Amino acid sequence: AFIAGQLAGRWADFDRPALTAAYAAAGDLGRVAGIDRLLEAQTLSREMREGSRRAGGALLTVHDSMGTTGVHDYRRRVREGAAPGHAAAVQGLVWHGAGVEQEAIGAMAAHAFATGLLGAALRLGRIGHVDGQRILAGLRPLIADILAAPPPPVEAIRSFTPEAEIAVLRHETADARLFAT
């Protein structure tokens, strides 16, 4: 239920529009950087911003070493501080440069989003691997429903996951950490 809420309340109306817009703007790195900065401004918690930037940075590093079109110049922008390098914007840019069909990027990103949360549940010992696969299979209809509708325009991105956001904000000031930051 938690992951379904994150998919519907955050990914569908926040990450997906940015992903789609960055994919469409891949030939204009200034536009991609603008989308990326919008993600930065709209992500309230420091930990979520840093996590998204780490994921985007890792994807840029791999694809820069592979020579994926557009990645080297964008990675330079991120290193110079001209763009934050958030995961959704980077995914759109990278997958465009890698030649991934536009119809596939939403499914790929939704799967990555869900498996990232499932991985956290596994590391916390809340679920086992088989449970994780069952949960992922159970999320397929929701993901299909989300992908059946066009994404909102990037200018209308929004996120409504108050329970998760409050938990993340509390985690920022906690003495103990569940994961490395």
Disulfide bonds with the S-S distance in Angstrom:
none
